[in-house]
Amino acid sequence: MIDFTEDRLLNGRVALRQPAKGFRAGLDAVLLAAFVPAKPGETVLEAGPGTGAAFLCLATRVPRVAIRAVEREPAMAALARENAARAGLSAQIEQGDVADLALARAFGPVAHGFANPPYWPGGTPPPGAIRRAATHEAGPGLADWVGFLAAAIAPRGSLSLILPAARFDAAVAAMRDAGFGAVELLPLWPRAGVAAKRVLLRARKGARSPAKILPGLVLHEADGRFTEAAEAILRDAAQIDAA
């Protein structure tokens, strides 16, 4: 038997049912959703949504956004559908793999694609099948995740990722190989004066503008409290780098 918890994000506006153990959605999903530059009525595609935390947060911020998603783990795909239905969202969530470019093309064209890909290639994976799949590449690598979303994203559409800082160079290379430009990097600092452990990356399909580093986000004060800027995102559903 799998135990589940009923969790809340965005100050209670997002209800999320997820497994009590294993990989659990939270901060990264909210930050990723806040970075996707979607507008009302646009169609978006998430690769690897897990139980749907990121697209639920995005739909809370952006009204009438049309959700598409593909999730490899059948149990997670089922939970994502359940969470979407409970939120009253019309979401198309398919069980599949990011190596399946035909599936990506069937979803497209979409205005925006986004993902929180597995963090690390190889290494010693943690116990638990779901956590292994979420954090360590087993089969498709980072370039495959980017390629999958690229196959669905319309020209000039955006691609957004959240990753460990140590992988931003590999992600930028994959984005450029897939035909994306105007790459933007936003560091996520745990505290002021501490090196970023996570970064947000965004690029536009077919764009030729040079890359740039955006003003970063400090997440915590010295006493551990979230900063005012972080609270605006995590509680009030503010957009990061709003246009």
DRENDO-1510 file (C-alpha; in Angstrom, 1 decimal, always signed):
<recs>
REC; n; res; u; v; w
REC; 1; MET; +0.0; +0.0; +0.0 .
REC; 2; ILE; +1.2; +3.5; -0.8 .
REC; 3; ASP; +0.5; +6.3; +1.7 .
REC; 4; PHE; -0.4; +9.7; +0.4 .
REC; 5; THR; -0.4; +13.2; +1.8 .
REC; 6; GLU; -2.7; +16.1; +1.0 .
REC; 7; ASP; -0.5; +19.2; +0.6 .
REC; 8; ARG; -1.0; +22.8; -0.2 .
REC; 9; LEU; +1.1; +25.3; -2.3 .
REC; 10; LEU; +0.7; +29.0; -3.0 .
REC; 11; ASN; -0.7; +29.7; +0.4 .
REC; 12; GLY; -3.4; +27.0; +0.1 .
REC; 13; ARG; -4.6; +27.8; -3.4 .
REC; 14; VAL; -3.1; +24.7; -4.9 .
REC; 15; ALA; -4.1; +21.3; -3.5 .
REC; 16; LEU; -1.7; +18.5; -4.2 .
REC; 17; ARG; -2.1; +14.8; -3.4 .
REC; 18; GLN; +1.2; +13.0; -3.6 .
REC; 19; PRO; +3.0; +10.0; -2.1 .
REC; 20; ALA; +4.1; +10.4; +1.5 .
REC; 21; LYS; +7.6; +8.9; +0.7 .
REC; 22; GLY; +9.9; +9.3; -2.3 .
REC; 23; PHE; +10.3; +12.3; -4.5 .
REC; 24; ARG; +7.9; +15.1; -3.3 .
REC; 25; ALA; +7.2; +18.3; -5.1 .
REC; 26; GLY; +7.7; +21.7; -3.4 .
REC; 27; LEU; +9.9; +24.7; -3.8 .
REC; 28; ASP; +11.4; +23.8; -7.3 .
REC; 29; ALA; +8.0; +23.2; -8.8 .
REC; 30; VAL; +6.6; +26.6; -7.6 .
REC; 31; LEU; +9.7; +28.5; -8.8 .
REC; 32; LEU; +9.6; +26.8; -12.2 .
REC; 33; ALA; +6.0; +27.6; -12.7 .
REC; 34; ALA; +6.7; +31.3; -11.8 .
REC; 35; PHE; +9.4; +31.5; -14.5 .
REC; 36; VAL; +7.2; +30.3; -17.4 .
REC; 37; PRO; +6.2; +33.4; -19.4 .
REC; 38; ALA; +2.7; +32.1; -20.3 .
REC; 39; LYS; -0.2; +34.4; -21.0 .
REC; 40; PRO; -4.0; +33.6; -20.6 .
REC; 41; GLY; -5.3; +31.2; -23.2 .
REC; 42; GLU; -2.0; +29.9; -24.3 .
REC; 43; THR; -1.1; +26.2; -24.5 .
REC; 44; VAL; +1.8; +24.8; -22.5 .
REC; 45; LEU; +3.6; +21.4; -22.2 .
REC; 46; GLU; +5.3; +20.0; -19.2 .
REC; 47; ALA; +7.7; +17.1; -19.4 .
REC; 48; GLY; +7.8; +14.9; -16.3 .
REC; 49; PRO; +5.2; +16.7; -14.2 .
REC; 50; GLY; +5.1; +14.1; -11.4 .
REC; 51; THR; +1.9; +14.7; -9.6 .
REC; 52; GLY; +1.4; +18.0; -11.3 .
REC; 53; ALA; +2.6; +20.6; -8.9 .
REC; 54; ALA; +4.2; +22.9; -11.4 .
REC; 55; PHE; +1.4; +23.0; -13.9 .
REC; 56; LEU; -1.1; +23.4; -11.1 .
REC; 57; CYS; +0.8; +26.5; -9.9 .
REC; 58; LEU; +1.1; +27.9; -13.4 .
REC; 59; ALA; -2.7; +27.5; -14.0 .
REC; 60; THR; -3.3; +29.3; -10.7 .
REC; 61; ARG; -1.3; +32.3; -11.8 .
REC; 62; VAL; -2.4; +32.3; -15.5 .
REC; 63; PRO; -6.1; +31.9; -16.2 .
REC; 64; ARG; -7.4; +29.7; -19.0 .
REC; 65; VAL; -3.9; +28.2; -19.8 .
REC; 66; ALA; -4.3; +24.9; -21.6 .
REC; 67; ILE; -2.2; +22.2; -20.0 .
REC; 68; ARG; -0.5; +19.3; -21.8 .
REC; 69; ALA; +1.9; +17.0; -20.0 .
REC; 70; VAL; +3.7; +13.7; -20.4 .
REC; 71; GLU; +4.8; +11.6; -17.4 .
REC; 72; ARG; +6.8; +8.3; -17.6 .
REC; 73; GLU; +5.6; +6.8; -14.3 .
REC; 74; PRO; +2.0; +5.5; -14.7 .
REC; 75; ALA; +1.2; +6.0; -11.0 .
REC; 76; MET; +2.4; +9.6; -11.1 .
REC; 77; ALA; +0.5; +10.3; -14.4 .
REC; 78; ALA; -2.7; +9.0; -12.7 .
REC; 79; LEU; -2.1; +11.3; -9.7 .
REC; 80; ALA; -1.4; +14.2; -12.0 .
REC; 81; ARG; -4.8; +13.6; -13.7 .
REC; 82; GLU; -6.5; +13.3; -10.4 .
REC; 83; ASN; -5.0; +16.6; -9.1 .
REC; 84; ALA; -5.9; +18.4; -12.3 .
REC; 85; ALA; -9.4; +17.2; -12.1 .
REC; 86; ARG; -9.8; +18.2; -8.5 .
REC; 87; ALA; -8.5; +21.7; -9.5 .
REC; 88; GLY; -11.1; +21.9; -12.2 .
REC; 89; LEU; -8.5; +22.0; -15.0 .
REC; 90; SER; -8.9; +20.6; -18.5 .
REC; 91; ALA; -5.5; +18.9; -18.8 .
REC; 92; GLN; -4.3; +16.4; -21.3 .
REC; 93; ILE; -1.8; +14.2; -19.4 .
REC; 94; GLU; -0.3; +11.2; -21.2 .
REC; 95; GLN; +1.9; +8.4; -19.9 .
REC; 96; GLY; +5.0; +8.3; -22.1 .
REC; 97; ASP; +8.7; +8.9; -22.4 .
REC; 98; VAL; +10.7; +12.0; -23.4 .
REC; 99; ALA; +12.5; +9.8; -26.0 .
REC; 100; ASP; +9.2; +9.6; -28.0 .
REC; 101; LEU; +9.4; +12.6; -30.3 .
REC; 102; ALA; +6.3; +11.6; -32.2 .
REC; 103; LEU; +4.4; +12.0; -28.9 .
REC; 104; ALA; +5.9; +15.5; -28.5 .
REC; 105; ARG; +4.9; +16.5; -32.0 .
REC; 106; ALA; +1.4; +15.2; -31.3 .
REC; 107; PHE; +1.1; +17.7; -28.4 .
REC; 108; GLY; +2.3; +20.7; -30.5 .
REC; 109; PRO; +2.5; +23.4; -31.4 .
REC; 110; VAL; +2.6; +24.8; -27.9 .
REC; 111; ALA; +3.6; +28.3; -26.8 .
REC; 112; HIS; +5.7; +27.2; -23.9 .
REC; 113; GLY; +7.5; +24.1; -22.7 .
REC; 114; PHE; +9.0; +23.5; -19.2 .
REC; 115; ALA; +10.5; +20.8; -17.1 .
REC; 116; ASN; +12.3; +19.9; -13.9 .
REC; 117; PRO; +14.5; +17.1; -15.4 .
REC; 118; PRO; +16.3; +14.4; -13.5 .
REC; 119; TYR; +19.2; +16.2; -11.7 .
REC; 120; TRP; +22.2; +14.0; -12.3 .
REC; 121; PRO; +23.6; +11.7; -15.0 .
REC; 122; GLY; +24.6; +8.3; -13.4 .
REC; 123; GLY; +26.1; +8.3; -10.0 .
REC; 124; THR; +24.7; +6.3; -7.1 .
REC; 125; PRO; +21.0; +6.7; -7.3 .
REC; 126; PRO; +18.9; +7.0; -4.1 .
REC; 127; PRO; +16.6; +4.1; -3.0 .
REC; 128; GLY; +13.0; +4.0; -4.3 .
REC; 129; ALA; +12.1; +3.7; -8.0 .
REC; 130; ILE; +10.1; +7.0; -8.2 .
REC; 131; ARG; +12.9; +9.0; -6.5 .
REC; 132; ARG; +15.5; +7.4; -8.7 .
REC; 133; ALA; +13.6; +8.3; -11.8 .
REC; 134; ALA; +13.1; +11.9; -10.7 .
REC; 135; THR; +16.7; +12.6; -9.7 .
REC; 136; HIS; +18.9; +10.4; -11.8 .
REC; 137; GLU; +18.9; +9.9; -15.6 .
REC; 138; ALA; +18.0; +6.4; -16.5 .
REC; 139; GLY; +17.9; +6.3; -20.3 .
REC; 140; PRO; +17.0; +9.7; -21.8 .
REC; 141; GLY; +19.5; +12.4; -20.8 .
REC; 142; LEU; +19.2; +16.2; -20.5 .
REC; 143; ALA; +19.5; +16.7; -24.3 .
REC; 144; ASP; +16.5; +14.3; -24.8 .
REC; 145; TRP; +14.4; +16.3; -22.4 .
REC; 146; VAL; +15.2; +19.5; -24.2 .
REC; 147; GLY; +14.7; +17.8; -27.6 .
REC; 148; PHE; +11.3; +16.5; -26.6 .
REC; 149; LEU; +10.0; +19.9; -25.6 .
REC; 150; ALA; +11.7; +21.5; -28.7 .
REC; 151; ALA; +9.7; +19.2; -30.9 .
REC; 152; ALA; +6.4; +20.6; -29.5 .
REC; 153; ILE; +7.3; +24.2; -29.0 .
REC; 154; ALA; +6.2; +26.7; -31.8 .
REC; 155; PRO; +8.7; +29.1; -33.3 .
REC; 156; ARG; +9.5; +31.9; -30.9 .
REC; 157; GLY; +8.0; +29.8; -28.1 .
REC; 158; SER; +9.8; +29.5; -24.8 .
REC; 159; LEU; +11.5; +26.6; -23.0 .
REC; 160; SER; +12.1; +26.9; -19.2 .
REC; 161; LEU; +14.0; +24.5; -16.9 .
REC; 162; ILE; +15.1; +24.4; -13.3 .
REC; 163; LEU; +18.3; +22.5; -12.6 .
REC; 164; PRO; +21.3; +22.3; -10.2 .
REC; 165; ALA; +23.7; +25.1; -10.9 .
REC; 166; ALA; +26.4; +22.5; -11.9 .
REC; 167; ARG; +24.4; +21.5; -14.9 .
REC; 168; PHE; +23.5; +24.9; -16.4 .
REC; 169; ASP; +26.3; +24.7; -19.0 .
REC; 170; ALA; +25.0; +21.3; -20.3 .
REC; 171; ALA; +21.5; +22.6; -20.5 .
REC; 172; VAL; +22.5; +25.7; -22.4 .
REC; 173; ALA; +24.4; +23.5; -24.9 .
REC; 174; ALA; +21.4; +21.3; -25.3 .
REC; 175; MET; +19.1; +24.3; -25.9 .
REC; 176; ARG; +21.4; +25.8; -28.5 .
REC; 177; ASP; +21.7; +22.4; -30.3 .
REC; 178; ALA; +17.9; +22.2; -30.4 .
REC; 179; GLY; +17.6; +25.7; -32.1 .
REC; 180; PHE; +17.0; +27.9; -29.1 .
REC; 181; GLY; +18.6; +31.3; -28.4 .
REC; 182; ALA; +18.2; +34.4; -26.2 .
REC; 183; VAL; +19.1; +32.2; -23.3 .
REC; 184; GLU; +18.4; +33.7; -19.9 .
REC; 185; LEU; +19.9; +32.4; -16.6 .
REC; 186; LEU; +18.5; +33.3; -13.2 .
REC; 187; PRO; +20.5; +32.2; -10.2 .
REC; 188; LEU; +18.7; +31.0; -7.1 .
REC; 189; TRP; +20.7; +31.9; -4.0 .
REC; 190; PRO; +19.9; +30.0; -0.7 .
REC; 191; ARG; +21.0; +33.2; +1.2 .
REC; 192; ALA; +22.8; +36.4; +0.3 .
REC; 193; GLY; +26.5; +35.7; -0.3 .
REC; 194; VAL; +26.1; +32.0; -0.8 .
REC; 195; ALA; +26.7; +30.3; -4.2 .
REC; 196; ALA; +23.6; +29.3; -6.1 .
REC; 197; LYS; +22.6; +25.6; -5.8 .
REC; 198; ARG; +19.8; +25.9; -8.4 .
REC; 199; VAL; +19.3; +27.9; -11.5 .
REC; 200; LEU; +16.4; +28.7; -13.7 .
REC; 201; LEU; +17.0; +28.7; -17.5 .
REC; 202; ARG; +14.8; +30.1; -20.3 .
REC; 203; ALA; +15.3; +30.4; -24.0 .
REC; 204; ARG; +13.3; +31.1; -27.2 .
REC; 205; LYS; +13.0; +28.8; -30.2 .
REC; 206; GLY; +14.7; +30.4; -33.2 .
REC; 207; ALA; +15.8; +33.5; -31.3 .
REC; 208; ARG; +19.3; +34.9; -32.0 .
REC; 209; SER; +19.7; +37.4; -29.2 .
REC; 210; PRO; +22.8; +36.9; -27.0 .
REC; 211; ALA; +22.5; +35.1; -23.6 .
REC; 212; LYS; +22.1; +37.1; -20.5 .
REC; 213; ILE; +22.1; +36.7; -16.7 .
REC; 214; LEU; +19.0; +38.0; -15.0 .
REC; 215; PRO; +18.9; +39.5; -11.5 .
REC; 216; GLY; +18.9; +36.4; -9.2 .
REC; 217; LEU; +16.6; +35.6; -6.4 .
REC; 218; VAL; +17.7; +35.3; -2.8 .
REC; 219; LEU; +15.5; +32.7; -1.1 .
REC; 220; HIS; +16.2; +33.0; +2.6 .
REC; 221; GLU; +17.2; +35.6; +5.1 .
REC; 222; ALA; +20.0; +34.9; +7.5 .
REC; 223; ASP; +17.6; +33.6; +10.1 .
REC; 224; GLY; +16.1; +31.1; +7.6 .
REC; 225; ARG; +12.9; +33.0; +6.8 .
REC; 226; PHE; +12.0; +33.4; +3.2 .
REC; 227; THR; +12.8; +36.8; +1.8 .
REC; 228; GLU; +10.1; +39.2; +0.8 .
REC; 229; ALA; +10.8; +38.5; -2.9 .
REC; 230; ALA; +10.6; +34.8; -2.3 .
REC; 231; GLU; +7.4; +35.0; -0.3 .
REC; 232; ALA; +5.7; +37.0; -3.2 .
REC; 233; ILE; +6.4; +34.0; -5.5 .
REC; 234; LEU; +5.8; +31.1; -3.1 .
REC; 235; ARG; +2.7; +32.5; -1.4 .
REC; 236; ASP; +1.2; +35.1; -3.7 .
REC; 237; ALA; +1.9; +33.4; -7.1 .
REC; 238; ALA; +4.0; +36.3; -8.4 .
REC; 239; GLN; +5.7; +35.8; -11.7 .
REC; 240; ILE; +9.5; +35.8; -11.8 .
REC; 241; ASP; +10.9; +38.4; -14.3 .
REC; 242; ALA; +7.6; +39.5; -15.4 .
REC; 243; ALA; +7.7; +41.1; -18.9 .
</recs>
